[in-house]
């Protein structure tokens, strides 16, 4: 009986130790059903309206969009008050884009896609920067495959406000997204 207790205790210790290595630093590949991984956009409502940017999908395709003029917000789907956008609404936005001829390198895309689910929004540095500059915003998308919804997680914002996501994976993603033109 004492031998069984020792074996059980040893097994629990091994399992507990093994799970500690599966912690938050391990890459988490996005679900296969996730279509959109990243977005970068500029939006400004001062002195006219400008909204332009790009999406990156799971295949490394870059989809550009540019909206200008009054009333164009009515033709674009934004996240709701909880910061969620349905897959259908995001796909409607994607239909208003043009695909670039170049692809993101698959190895590079995987490197950054595997960090998406390691990003959180718990620790931002924020400061007011200017007026009427608008905002350039970089996000990674976390997908809820059961609800078929996306949550854009802000990794960096520059413009009227500067908001820096201090999560180390957010910093890595934002540094990379800023290199894509």
RORO-328826 format. One record per residue (C-alpha): x, y, z; residue in one letter. Coordinates in nm, 3 decimals. Example, Ala and Ser with C-alpha at 12.3 -4.5 7.8 and 13.67 -1.06 7.14 Angstrom:
<atoms>
<atom c1="1.230" c2="-0.450" c3="0.780" code="A"/>
<atom c1="1.367" c2="-0.106" c3="0.714" code="S"/>
</atoms>
This chain:
<atoms>
<atom c1="0.000" c2="0.000" c3="0.000" code="X"/>
<atom c1="0.283" c2="0.239" c3="0.089" code="X"/>
<atom c1="0.451" c2="0.150" c3="-0.244" code="X"/>
<atom c1="0.135" c2="0.250" c3="-0.434" code="X"/>
<atom c1="0.127" c2="0.584" c3="-0.249" code="X"/>
<atom c1="0.490" c2="0.650" c3="-0.340" code="X"/>
<atom c1="0.424" c2="0.556" c3="-0.704" code="X"/>
<atom c1="0.119" c2="0.782" c3="-0.715" code="X"/>
<atom c1="0.309" c2="1.071" c3="-0.556" code="X"/>
<atom c1="0.598" c2="1.022" c3="-0.802" code="X"/>
<atom c1="0.359" c2="1.012" c3="-1.096" code="X"/>
<atom c1="0.186" c2="1.333" c3="-0.981" code="X"/>
<atom c1="0.521" c2="1.504" c3="-0.938" code="X"/>
<atom c1="0.631" c2="1.401" c3="-1.288" code="X"/>
<atom c1="0.303" c2="1.516" c3="-1.443" code="X"/>
<atom c1="0.309" c2="1.847" c3="-1.256" code="X"/>
<atom c1="0.668" c2="1.909" c3="-1.361" code="X"/>
<atom c1="0.592" c2="1.813" c3="-1.719" code="X"/>
<atom c1="0.301" c2="2.056" c3="-1.743" code="X"/>
<atom c1="0.511" c2="2.341" c3="-1.611" code="X"/>
<atom c1="0.716" c2="2.320" c3="-1.932" code="X"/>
<atom c1="0.398" c2="2.366" c3="-2.137" code="X"/>
<atom c1="0.356" c2="2.716" c3="-1.999" code="X"/>
<atom c1="0.292" c2="3.047" c3="-2.166" code="X"/>
<atom c1="0.621" c2="3.060" c3="-2.358" code="X"/>
<atom c1="0.527" c2="2.775" c3="-2.588" code="X"/>
<atom c1="0.412" c2="2.866" c3="-2.937" code="X"/>
<atom c1="0.041" c2="2.813" c3="-2.998" code="X"/>
<atom c1="-0.048" c2="2.761" c3="-3.362" code="X"/>
<atom c1="-0.374" c2="2.936" c3="-3.455" code="X"/>
<atom c1="-0.668" c2="2.704" c3="-3.531" code="X"/>
<atom c1="-0.681" c2="2.576" c3="-3.889" code="X"/>
<atom c1="-1.017" c2="2.749" c3="-3.936" code="X"/>
<atom c1="-0.870" c2="3.093" c3="-3.856" code="X"/>
<atom c1="-0.848" c2="3.289" c3="-4.181" code="X"/>
<atom c1="-0.717" c2="3.632" c3="-4.076" code="X"/>
<atom c1="-0.408" c2="3.668" c3="-3.857" code="X"/>
<atom c1="-0.305" c2="4.035" c3="-3.856" code="X"/>
<atom c1="-0.419" c2="4.382" c3="-3.953" code="X"/>
<atom c1="-0.248" c2="4.719" c3="-3.969" code="X"/>
<atom c1="-0.450" c2="5.030" c3="-4.041" code="X"/>
<atom c1="-0.448" c2="5.407" c3="-4.026" code="X"/>
<atom c1="-0.768" c2="5.592" c3="-3.937" code="X"/>
<atom c1="-0.827" c2="5.965" c3="-3.909" code="X"/>
<atom c1="-1.154" c2="6.155" c3="-3.886" code="X"/>
<atom c1="-0.998" c2="6.501" c3="-3.852" code="X"/>
<atom c1="-1.005" c2="6.725" c3="-4.157" code="X"/>
<atom c1="-1.184" c2="6.464" c3="-4.364" code="X"/>
<atom c1="-1.197" c2="6.088" c3="-4.334" code="X"/>
<atom c1="-0.921" c2="5.844" c3="-4.410" code="X"/>
<atom c1="-0.913" c2="5.473" c3="-4.331" code="X"/>
<atom c1="-0.657" c2="5.250" c3="-4.501" code="X"/>
<atom c1="-0.458" c2="4.945" c3="-4.415" code="X"/>
<atom c1="-0.400" c2="4.579" c3="-4.481" code="X"/>
<atom c1="-0.488" c2="4.233" c3="-4.354" code="X"/>
<atom c1="-0.264" c2="3.927" c3="-4.355" code="X"/>
<atom c1="-0.430" c2="3.588" c3="-4.389" code="X"/>
<atom c1="-0.310" c2="3.242" c3="-4.288" code="X"/>
<atom c1="-0.162" c2="3.179" c3="-4.634" code="X"/>
<atom c1="0.056" c2="3.490" c3="-4.619" code="X"/>
<atom c1="-0.157" c2="3.693" c3="-4.858" code="X"/>
<atom c1="-0.168" c2="4.068" c3="-4.793" code="X"/>
<atom c1="-0.500" c2="4.242" c3="-4.861" code="X"/>
<atom c1="-0.491" c2="4.623" c3="-4.898" code="X"/>
<atom c1="-0.782" c2="4.861" c3="-4.850" code="X"/>
<atom c1="-0.831" c2="5.236" c3="-4.867" code="X"/>
<atom c1="-1.150" c2="5.417" c3="-4.773" code="X"/>
<atom c1="-1.194" c2="5.793" c3="-4.793" code="X"/>
<atom c1="-1.474" c2="6.045" c3="-4.789" code="X"/>
<atom c1="-1.785" c2="6.092" c3="-4.582" code="X"/>
<atom c1="-2.014" c2="5.802" c3="-4.506" code="X"/>
<atom c1="-1.765" c2="5.523" c3="-4.577" code="X"/>
<atom c1="-1.787" c2="5.400" c3="-4.217" code="X"/>
<atom c1="-2.131" c2="5.267" c3="-4.308" code="X"/>
<atom c1="-1.964" c2="5.030" c3="-4.555" code="X"/>
<atom c1="-1.708" c2="4.891" c3="-4.310" code="X"/>
<atom c1="-1.763" c2="4.650" c3="-4.022" code="X"/>
<atom c1="-1.596" c2="4.742" c3="-3.694" code="X"/>
<atom c1="-1.572" c2="4.533" c3="-3.375" code="X"/>
<atom c1="-1.865" c2="4.565" c3="-3.135" code="X"/>
<atom c1="-1.857" c2="4.722" c3="-2.786" code="X"/>
<atom c1="-1.690" c2="4.409" c3="-2.648" code="X"/>
<atom c1="-1.414" c2="4.433" c3="-2.909" code="X"/>
<atom c1="-1.542" c2="4.133" c3="-3.109" code="X"/>
<atom c1="-1.614" c2="4.108" c3="-3.480" code="X"/>
<atom c1="-1.796" c2="3.816" c3="-3.638" code="X"/>
<atom c1="-1.621" c2="3.607" c3="-3.898" code="X"/>
<atom c1="-1.892" c2="3.702" c3="-4.149" code="X"/>
<atom c1="-1.840" c2="4.076" c3="-4.088" code="X"/>
<atom c1="-1.462" c2="4.042" c3="-4.120" code="X"/>
<atom c1="-1.501" c2="3.846" c3="-4.445" code="X"/>
<atom c1="-1.730" c2="4.124" c3="-4.575" code="X"/>
<atom c1="-1.448" c2="4.371" c3="-4.504" code="X"/>
<atom c1="-1.203" c2="4.142" c3="-4.682" code="X"/>
<atom c1="-1.420" c2="4.156" c3="-4.995" code="X"/>
<atom c1="-1.347" c2="4.531" c3="-5.012" code="X"/>
<atom c1="-0.972" c2="4.476" c3="-5.046" code="X"/>
<atom c1="-0.723" c2="4.404" c3="-5.320" code="X"/>
<atom c1="-0.467" c2="4.127" c3="-5.292" code="X"/>
<atom c1="-0.099" c2="4.213" c3="-5.332" code="X"/>
<atom c1="0.117" c2="4.016" c3="-5.573" code="X"/>
<atom c1="0.369" c2="3.926" c3="-5.303" code="X"/>
<atom c1="0.326" c2="3.680" c3="-5.018" code="X"/>
<atom c1="0.466" c2="3.684" c3="-4.666" code="X"/>
<atom c1="0.734" c2="3.417" c3="-4.633" code="X"/>
<atom c1="0.568" c2="3.107" c3="-4.481" code="X"/>
<atom c1="0.840" c2="3.050" c3="-4.221" code="X"/>
<atom c1="0.822" c2="3.413" c3="-4.106" code="X"/>
<atom c1="0.442" c2="3.405" c3="-4.102" code="X"/>
<atom c1="0.440" c2="3.092" c3="-3.886" code="X"/>
<atom c1="0.695" c2="3.245" c3="-3.648" code="X"/>
<atom c1="0.467" c2="3.541" c3="-3.575" code="X"/>
<atom c1="0.134" c2="3.358" c3="-3.605" code="X"/>
<atom c1="0.248" c2="3.118" c3="-3.332" code="X"/>
<atom c1="0.278" c2="3.418" c3="-3.095" code="X"/>
<atom c1="-0.077" c2="3.548" c3="-3.144" code="X"/>
<atom c1="-0.229" c2="3.349" c3="-2.858" code="X"/>
<atom c1="0.056" c2="3.443" c3="-2.624" code="X"/>
<atom c1="-0.038" c2="3.812" c3="-2.648" code="X"/>
<atom c1="-0.260" c2="3.967" c3="-2.383" code="X"/>
<atom c1="-0.386" c2="4.319" c3="-2.323" code="X"/>
<atom c1="-0.317" c2="4.351" c3="-1.951" code="X"/>
<atom c1="-0.026" c2="4.594" c3="-1.954" code="X"/>
<atom c1="-0.015" c2="4.902" c3="-2.174" code="X"/>
<atom c1="0.202" c2="5.210" c3="-2.162" code="X"/>
<atom c1="-0.009" c2="5.502" c3="-2.280" code="X"/>
<atom c1="0.056" c2="5.871" c3="-2.341" code="X"/>
<atom c1="-0.105" c2="6.152" c3="-2.532" code="X"/>
<atom c1="0.109" c2="6.248" c3="-2.829" code="X"/>
<atom c1="-0.066" c2="6.501" c3="-3.055" code="X"/>
<atom c1="-0.394" c2="6.623" c3="-3.199" code="X"/>
<atom c1="-0.553" c2="6.543" c3="-3.536" code="X"/>
<atom c1="-0.288" c2="6.286" c3="-3.632" code="X"/>
<atom c1="-0.528" c2="5.996" c3="-3.632" code="X"/>
<atom c1="-0.392" c2="5.655" c3="-3.539" code="X"/>
<atom c1="-0.187" c2="5.379" c3="-3.696" code="X"/>
<atom c1="-0.296" c2="5.058" c3="-3.524" code="X"/>
<atom c1="-0.139" c2="4.713" c3="-3.536" code="X"/>
<atom c1="-0.343" c2="4.412" c3="-3.424" code="X"/>
<atom c1="-0.324" c2="4.037" c3="-3.415" code="X"/>
<atom c1="-0.649" c2="3.843" c3="-3.430" code="X"/>
<atom c1="-0.749" c2="3.579" c3="-3.177" code="X"/>
<atom c1="-1.018" c2="3.352" c3="-3.318" code="X"/>
<atom c1="-1.298" c2="3.179" c3="-3.129" code="X"/>
<atom c1="-1.377" c2="2.885" c3="-3.355" code="X"/>
<atom c1="-1.692" c2="2.787" c3="-3.162" code="X"/>
<atom c1="-1.849" c2="3.134" c3="-3.186" code="X"/>
<atom c1="-1.687" c2="3.210" c3="-3.525" code="X"/>
<atom c1="-1.568" c2="3.547" c3="-3.399" code="X"/>
<atom c1="-1.240" c2="3.737" c3="-3.401" code="X"/>
<atom c1="-1.097" c2="3.956" c3="-3.128" code="X"/>
<atom c1="-0.845" c2="4.211" c3="-3.253" code="X"/>
<atom c1="-0.573" c2="4.241" c3="-2.989" code="X"/>
<atom c1="-0.392" c2="4.571" c3="-3.015" code="X"/>
<atom c1="-0.014" c2="4.530" c3="-3.012" code="X"/>
<atom c1="0.071" c2="4.894" c3="-3.088" code="X"/>
<atom c1="-0.097" c2="5.227" c3="-3.160" code="X"/>
<atom c1="0.082" c2="5.540" c3="-3.282" code="X"/>
<atom c1="-0.078" c2="5.877" c3="-3.348" code="X"/>
<atom c1="-0.281" c2="6.110" c3="-3.127" code="X"/>
<atom c1="-0.218" c2="5.854" c3="-2.855" code="X"/>
<atom c1="0.071" c2="5.617" c3="-2.822" code="X"/>
<atom c1="-0.033" c2="5.285" c3="-2.670" code="X"/>
<atom c1="0.234" c2="5.020" c3="-2.638" code="X"/>
<atom c1="0.137" c2="4.668" c3="-2.542" code="X"/>
<atom c1="0.414" c2="4.564" c3="-2.303" code="X"/>
<atom c1="0.364" c2="4.192" c3="-2.360" code="X"/>
<atom c1="0.692" c2="4.064" c3="-2.509" code="X"/>
<atom c1="0.512" c2="3.879" c3="-2.790" code="X"/>
<atom c1="0.309" c2="4.190" c3="-2.876" code="X"/>
<atom c1="0.635" c2="4.383" c3="-2.907" code="X"/>
<atom c1="0.783" c2="4.119" c3="-3.139" code="X"/>
<atom c1="0.469" c2="4.116" c3="-3.356" code="X"/>
<atom c1="0.444" c2="4.496" c3="-3.372" code="X"/>
<atom c1="0.812" c2="4.531" c3="-3.465" code="X"/>
<atom c1="0.760" c2="4.284" c3="-3.750" code="X"/>
<atom c1="0.430" c2="4.436" c3="-3.872" code="X"/>
<atom c1="0.594" c2="4.778" c3="-3.894" code="X"/>
<atom c1="0.836" c2="4.638" c3="-4.154" code="X"/>
<atom c1="0.553" c2="4.544" c3="-4.391" code="X"/>
<atom c1="0.477" c2="4.820" c3="-4.639" code="X"/>
</atoms>
